[in-house]
Amino acid sequence: MAFINRPTAQLTFVLVDGTGSRATMSFDVPYDTLAAVAIAAADVLRPLINALTGCVVVSQSLTYSSVDNT
């Protein structure tokens, strides 16, 4: 088994259903994806997530991680 590096960014949605229960849905964003493209994809995904889950997306975030080896 080989270890692989985590993608550079993570797109996360927070959802709420009719009872007030919260859920989180995360997508890994490939290394070479521009932030503007990832945000545009999030705008396309939001209504699809609403339709498929029956929940309301209350927030979304695009998070970039970095590791300092020094």
C-alpha positions in Angstrom: 0.0 0.0 0.0 1.3 3.4 -0.9 0.8 6.6 1.0 -0.5 9.6 -1.0 -0.6 13.3 -0.2 -3.9 14.8 0.6 -5.3 17.2 -2.0 -4.5 20.8 -1.5 -8.0 22.0 -0.8 -11.3 20.7 0.7 -14.8 22.0 -0.3 -17.2 21.6 2.6 -20.9 22.1 2.8 -23.0 22.3 6.0 -26.6 21.1 5.6 -29.7 21.4 7.9 -32.8 19.3 7.5 -36.4 20.1 8.5 -35.8 18.9 12.1 -32.8 21.1 12.6 -30.2 18.2 12.4 -26.9 19.3 10.9 -24.7 17.4 8.5 -21.4 18.0 6.8 -20.5 17.0 3.2 -16.9 17.4 2.1 -15.2 17.0 -1.3 -11.5 16.9 -2.0 -10.3 19.4 -4.6 -7.4 18.3 -6.9 -4.1 20.0 -6.6 -4.2 21.9 -9.9 -7.7 23.3 -9.5 -7.9 27.1 -9.3 -9.9 28.6 -6.4 -12.2 30.4 -8.8 -13.0 27.1 -10.5 -13.6 25.3 -7.2 -16.0 28.1 -6.0 -17.8 27.9 -9.4 -18.2 24.1 -8.9 -19.6 24.7 -5.4 -22.2 27.1 -6.9 -23.3 24.3 -9.3 -23.3 21.6 -6.6 -25.3 23.5 -4.0 -28.8 23.2 -5.7 -28.0 19.6 -6.6 -27.2 18.8 -3.0 -30.4 20.5 -1.9 -32.5 18.5 -4.4 -30.8 15.1 -3.6 -30.8 15.4 0.2 -33.9 17.4 0.9 -31.7 19.6 3.2 -30.8 23.2 3.0 -27.1 24.2 2.5 -26.5 26.8 5.2 -22.8 27.3 4.5 -19.9 26.3 2.3 -16.2 26.7 2.6 -13.1 26.1 0.6 -10.1 25.4 2.8 -6.5 25.1 1.7 -4.1 23.2 3.9 -0.3 23.5 4.1 2.4 21.8 6.0 5.6 23.4 7.2 8.3 20.8 7.6 10.8 23.2 9.3 
